[in-house]
Amino acid sequence: MSRLVEVLLILGIGLAVLAFGGTEPASFAIVEVLLLGGSALLLARPGTVTLSWSAKALVVPAAIVTVILVQLCPLPIHLLDRFTGRESPATGAQLTSLSIEPYSTRAHLLIVLACVAAFCLAQIVSQDRKSKRRLIISIIALGCFEAFYGLFQYLTGWQTIFAYVKKYDLAEATGTYINRNHYAGFLEMVLPFSLALAFYEYVNLSQNRRRRSPVITKMITRASFQRLLFWLSITIVLFTGIVFSRSRMGIIAGCASLLVIFGLAGASRFRIRILIPLSATFVILSFSLAVWIGPGPIAERFQSVGQEYSLGDQSRLSIWRDDLKLIHLHPWLGTGLGTFPIAFTTVQTTFLGQFVNHAHNDYLEIASDLGIPAALVLFPSVLFLLVRAVRSFLFAEENFERMVGLGCAGSIVALMLHAMADFNLYIPANALVFSTISGLAMSAPPRSMHARSPKSGR
């Protein structure tokens, strides 16, 4: 049964990413059937898989789902008007819901349930080290495909997604995503794991060799050295894919995750003589590849930052100002998950005559959709997972578990930073991958289970 869980999770993630990032409803419906059906099968057959986590792991997902169900719950109109302070239209109906667009909220509820299923299934997969490794390698392989696909688009000008001819972002790498920012969002979550595995192989190589340096030809023929070169090459390809997506926040978030990984590695029991050569090799090769392809268009993208984040009437800051008004009007339970495009029209003072589909800030949009209390539950829980992943890296006994914690930490930092200027958490595939990574972070043993100090051990 655990192998079935692993297969369903990998298939679900792969299909979601390849099908336009999960934005194609029919394809993502198959993903929902796979994940929710697999979860239902586990619940119907108790004892087939031993659950190692406590009920506390489900408190936050259950709270978010409960808020969404409350938003969909039919309520008497007079009570709703008194609670929210709004006036419902006189339609003759006696019942209505807190969500101003119940259909959108129901559709997003299914996505949330699929993400909760991925979060739980990832913890089940993590109980077996080989299964966890296969899951991580599968995600990296998917990221590698996306990176190569995007670079092929960028270098050749063949701007298609399988049989679909792209209409937007025709000068950037987008892989199988419609939007370059969401393509970069996916790659920035995968990048830390490939770099962490490169660290893992480098540590193994340094531990296995004798004090005297072996002959260079013998070292090169070692399997661990070859695996090190492999993962380092994959990391460079992933980073290059992010760069040539020309997503400014994606590039910043990717670099920030790399700095976090190098910083944590430097603060841990890694020796400096191990850290510096690997870091220098990555930086030199990545920079050389970017220069060889041509960094001019990327530099031009950063020159336009002032326009999109200015204090003018048409900028992301102006959208955020209006969204703050929306949050002020619906502070407790929000307007309904997925209702931002409709709710925003009631406070819209910018981009008049245009359709604003997202706030380009996951923190603000989730607060306006679900309410401030739900946002204050959700985002601190992500910080808790980040701390848990960092502790796993610093204190775990096994090097592999430490590298998984390092990869989770880098991924969480990258997406949470990117969330300040985009809406990756509203892209089903990226939300699914992030939920899976959160499940991996949640499965890390707590600090109290680690016996060694950061300076001890191997």
GISULVEN-V13147 format. One record per helix or strand of 3 or more residues. SS is the DSSP state (~ for helix, > for strand). FROM is the first residue (numbers start at 1). LEN is the number of residues. If there is no record, write none. Layout:
ss/from/len
SS/FROM/LEN
SS/FROM/LEN
This chain:
ss/from/len
~/2/17
~/20/3
~/25/20
~/55/18
~/77/8
~/102/24
~/129/28
~/180/29
~/216/5
~/223/21
~/248/20
~/272/22
~/296/8
~/305/4
~/316/14
~/340/7
~/362/9
~/372/24
~/399/20
~/424/3
~/428/15
~/447/3
